[in-house]
Every structure is written in structure tokens, then in C-alpha cells.
């Protein structure tokens, strides 16, 4: 049986190899801090296996996360010049390959879908080929490996070091922002467990006029929008606002349709994703990768759409969820 932990170990190994490359890159003035940051992340993927099965304490993993926060927060990470192709070489290659460059990228979802739908049903000796419950994440990992092979065959690249160096350059370009979505999703869980949603519920219940359906709908949707802007992740905002307004007020008190209320509420949160720098993978990383002059350019371009969609979600929930 192919286990999900194998995929995590592979990811950790790749981070460790890239950290070693960063350590040897003398063009990076902050190579030690950069290597330490990504090396700790790689070790975390491996050590997390024993934390998950409770055979090792979680405190070292937490200490590693805090160390990574300090390395990034105090500016100890940077990037070197790398061995990437020049802009002229990239333009020439893009013109030559055209739309075929998307083939490796599209290979990932295709393989992931095949694993999640088809391979999950296969078994050998009574045991499933893919670990039960982890077919999707394993499909993503297998798809990435297959896509790497497809890309190397397409581009006639024989050295495995080439994609490793390219991946390292991309890691250094994105920096710590690449991990922000995972950290923010964890923050949402912490907020939920610590009772933030309950405190918000008490405040909104005290402020909201009795049985004012439309006001409650607006508060829930706008609250999802604002909490997502602050927390950078709709999944982080969802448990807080749903525990505060979505479930107790709109579903229980106003007898709304739970699937409709919660689904539209999540869409309202996604409107906040369009305009928050905290959603680094959507708004900050693309600006860095595309080398835009204004790092907040994507947010400014998406703001009108976000506001319009938020208004649409409020209207749709008020009309069709009750």
C-alpha cells in the first residue's frame, strides 16, 4: 500500500536538498538563514510523522515553527542569483513551445483525478493500492512526479539537478509567503477552539435587532469578508463567523437552509480572499513571480470584482436561503 507519509517524506527530502543548495549558494548574502528556514521545514515534514502517530513529542516541531517565524520575520532569509535562464532565453523558449508548456501542469490534475476516482478502487492481496482516505493527496503527489517526468521528456532535460535548481529559485522568489495559507488555516482552528466564535456570537446577538433577517444576512456575509481579509483565508474565517452568526442566528433562529447559508457564506469569504495581502499565494506571490512593479497590483485590480460579488452573495442568500 502506498502511504500518504511517503509523499510527505518526499516533500521533506526535496526541501532538504534545496536547503543544501541554498547553503552552498555564495551569491545569496543570507544563505545561512535561508538554508535554515527551508531545512527546518523539510525536517518538519519528516518529524511530523512521529508527532502524528504520537510516538514523538510535538514541542520540537512547534519550536521549529517559531524558529522559522523568527528567521523570516527578522529578515534572515534572501535569494541568490541562481542559474535561471535569462529573460531573452525564456521568451525564446516560450515562443517555441507555446501552449504545449501547459501539458506538464495539466498532467497533475489529470493524474490526481485518476487516482482519486479509479486507482482508489484497486487492491493487491486484499489491500488497497492507495492508503484509504488519502487518495486525493497521494494523487496530487503522484501527479507531480509524473508531470516532472513529462516535462523533462518534453524539454529533453537529462539532469535532475535542473528542476531542483529551478524549484529552489522559485522557493527563494516566493519566500516565507508560500507557507502563509497553511499557517492562517491553523490560526482559524486555534480561534475556533479558543472560543473566539462564541465571543463574536455574544456581541452580534446583543447588537442585532430581534428577528432582523436581512441585517443578520448582511452581518454574516460582511463578517466573512472582513475576517477573511484579516486572517487571509476563508477556511480560517468560516468556523468563527459560522459559530457566531451563520448557525445560531441564520440556521437555527431564522430557519434557513444550512447548505445554502453555509455555502454562500463561504463564497462571501472568498470575496475577501481577492483583496487581502494575507492570502499570499493568491495576491502577493503572483506579483513576485511576474515581477510586477506594484506588489499590490492584483489586489487593486480585483477589488471592484470582490465588492460586486459580495453584494451578489448577500442578495442571493437573502432571497434563496430562507
N, C-alpha and C positions, 0 to 999 in steps of 0.2 A: 504494500500500500504506500502510495506517495503521500507524505505528510506535509501539512502546512509549515511545520517547523523547518523543513528542508528549504523552503522558499525564503523564510526569514534568515536562515543561516547564509544562504547565497547572497542576499541583500547585504547582510553584515560583512561578509567577505569582500564584496565589491567596495564597500565604504572603506574597509581597512586597506585594501590595495591602493585605492585613490589617496588615502591619507598618507601612505608611504610615498606616493608620487609627489604629493604636496610638500612633504618634508624634504625631499631632495631638490625641489624647485628653488634655486637661488635667485630667480627673478622676482620672487614674492618676498617683500620685506617683512611680512608677518607669517612666514611659513610655519613656524613652530606652533603658533596659536591656531592657525588654520588646520594643520595636521592633527592637533589635539582635539579640536572640535569634531571633525568628521571621524576621527579614530574612536572617540568616546561613543559616537552614535553607532558605529559598526559593532563595538563591543556590546552596546546595549541590546542590539538585535540578537546577539548570541546569548548573553547572560539572561535576557528576558525569558528564555525557555525554562530555565530553572526557577525563576520567580513565578511563572505561570503555573507550574506544577507544584509550587510551594516547597521545593527541595532546597531553595536558597532564599536568604532574606532580601527584601525589596529595598532596604535602605541604601546599599551601594548604587543601585540603579537611580534612585532619587538624587543621591549626591552627584552622580554623573550628569544628570539633567541640570542641576543647579550650576555645576561647573561649566557646562555648555552655555547656559544663560549668561554667566559672567564673562566668558570668552567673547561671546557675540556682543553683549551689552557694553563692554568696556573697550570695544574696538580692537580686539586682538586677532581678528581674522581679516584676511585680504585675498588678493588674487595675483597670480603671476601673469606673465605674457603668454605662457602656454605655447603649444605648437599648432594652433589652429591655422587654417588656410587664410590667406589674405582676402579682403572684400572682393577683389577682382577675380580671384580663383573661385570664390563661392558663387559669384554671379555667372561665371562661365559654366560651372558645373550645373547650376540651376537651369540655365538656358538649354543645356544639353539634355538633361533628364526630364525636365518639365514635370508634368503631373505624375509621372512614374515614381517620383520621390515619395509620394504618399503611400506607396504599396507596403513598405515595412510598417508604417504607423497603422494602417488599416488591418494589417495581419494580426495585431494584438487583440482587438475586439472580436475578430472572427474566430480566432483560436479560443479565446475566453468563452465565447458563446457555445462553441462545440463542446468544450469541457463541461460547462455548466448544464448543458441540455443532454448531450449524447454520451460523453465518456463517463459521467457520473453513474450511468446505469451498468457499466461494465464491471465485471468482477473476475477474479482469478482465484480458484480454490475456495470459493465462498467468501472471499474478502474483496471489498470494492477496490478498484484501481486507485481512486482518489479518496482521500480521507473524508468521511461523511461530515457534511456541514461546512466544509472548506473548499467545495468545488469551484466556487467563483474566484476566490483569491488564488487558488492553485492554477486556474485557467489563465488568470492575469499573468502569473509568473511564467507559466509555460509559453504563453503567447509572446511575452517579452523576449524569451530565449529564441523562439522560432523567428521572431521579427529581426533579431540581431543576425541570425544566420542568413535570412533572406536579404537583408541589407548588405552584408559582406559579400554575398554571392553576386548581387546586382552590381555593386561598385567594384567588384574584383579586388577586394581588400583581403590580403592573406595574413596580415599581422593583427592578432587580438589586441595588441597594445594600442592600436589606432582608435578603436571605440572607447577604450579605457581613458586615453588622454582627452578625447573629445568629451566624454562624460565628466571628467574632472574639471575641464574648463567650464562646462555648464553649471556644475555644482558651485564653483567659485563665483560665477556670474550671479546665480540666484542667492547664494549665501544662506544665512540663517532663516531667511523668509520662507524657504521651502518647507520648514517644519512648523510654521505658524498655524496652518489649519489643524494639524494634529493636536497641538498644544491648546488651541482655542476650543476644540471639541471636548478635550479633557476638562477644560475650565467650566464648560456647561454642565458636565456631570458633577463637578465639585459644587457649583452653585445650587444644583438641584438637591444634592444630599445635605448641604448645609442649611437648607430651608429658605433660600432667597425667594423662591417662588411663593412660598406661604406668606412671607412678609409683603411681597408685592400684592398678593391677593387681598390681604387685610387693608392695604392702602387704597386699592382700587374699589373695593367694596364700600369703604367709608366715603369715598368721593363720588362714585357713580350714583346718579338718581335711581330710585327704585324702578325696576322693570323698564328701563330705557334701552330697548333692544338696539337701536341704531347707534347710540352712543357707545354701548358695550362693544359692538362690532368694530367701530372705528378705533376704540381704545386697544382692542386685541390686535388688529392689523397694524396700526401705527406703532404699538408696543413691540411687535415682532420686528418691524422695520428698524426701530431705533436700537433695540437690544442687539440686533444683528450688526448694525453699524458699529456699536461699541465693542462687541465681542468678536466680530469678524466672521461669524459662522452661524448660518440659520439653524443648524442642528444644536448649537450651543444655546441659542435663544429659545428654541422650541420648548424644552422642559420647563423653563422659568415662566414664560408667558402662558403656556397651556395650564400649568398648575395654578396660575394666578387668575386668569380670566377665561381662557378657552374652555376648560372643562367645567369648573364650578358655576360660571355665570351663563355662558352661551349654550352648553350642552345640558347641564342639569337644571338650571333655573329657567332658561328660555326654551328648553326642549328642542334644541337644534339638532340637525343630523351630524353625528360625531364624525363620520368620514368626510363630509363636506366641510365642516368647520375647521377641522384639523388640517386637511389638505390645502384649503385656501389660505389658512393661516401660515402654513409653511411657505406658500408662494409669496405671501406678503413679506416674509423674512428674506426670501431670495432677492426681493427688490432692494433690500438693504445691502446685500452682497455686492450689488453693482456699484455702490458708492462709498465703500469703506476701504481705506488702505490696509486695514487689518486682514482683509481677505487677500493676502499677498499673492497667492497662486493665481488669482483671477486678475488683479489690478496692478500690482507692483512688479511681479516677476515678468509679465509680458513686456512692460515698459523697459525693463532692464535688458531683456533678451533682444528686443527690437532696437535698443539703443535710442529710445525716444529722448528728445531734448527736455520734455516735461514729463517727469515720472508720474504725475497725477493726470496725464492726458486721458487715459482710459476712463478714469472716474468722471472727469468733466464731460466727456462725450456720452457717457451712459446715464448721467443724472436726469435729463429730461425723460428718458425712457423709464427709469426707475420710479419717478414720481407719477407718471401716467399709469403705469402698471399697478402701483399701489392703490390709486383711486379706483381702477377697474376691479381689483380684488375686493375692496370694501363694498362696492356696489353689488358684485356677484354674490358675495357671502350674504348680504342683507336681503337679496331677492330670492335666492335659491336654497339657502341652507336651513330655512325655518318653515 
